[in-house]
């Protein structure tokens, strides 16, 4: 069996492109969660500790 360098290079390029897409998706997800947190804290006013804890719990559960 011979090693196909072109095929290997294409596979590597595809993996790199996939990883870049995953990173972009993570950035978008992070921005969405950040906006949720900002909106929830703003809606809660100064916010009691329990309110802030619930906001953080919601954010963590949405990405986990």
ABEGO torsion letter per residue (X at the ends): XBBBAAAAAAAAAAAAAAAAAAAAAAAAAAAAAAAAAAAAAAAAEAEBAAAAAAAAAAAAAAAX
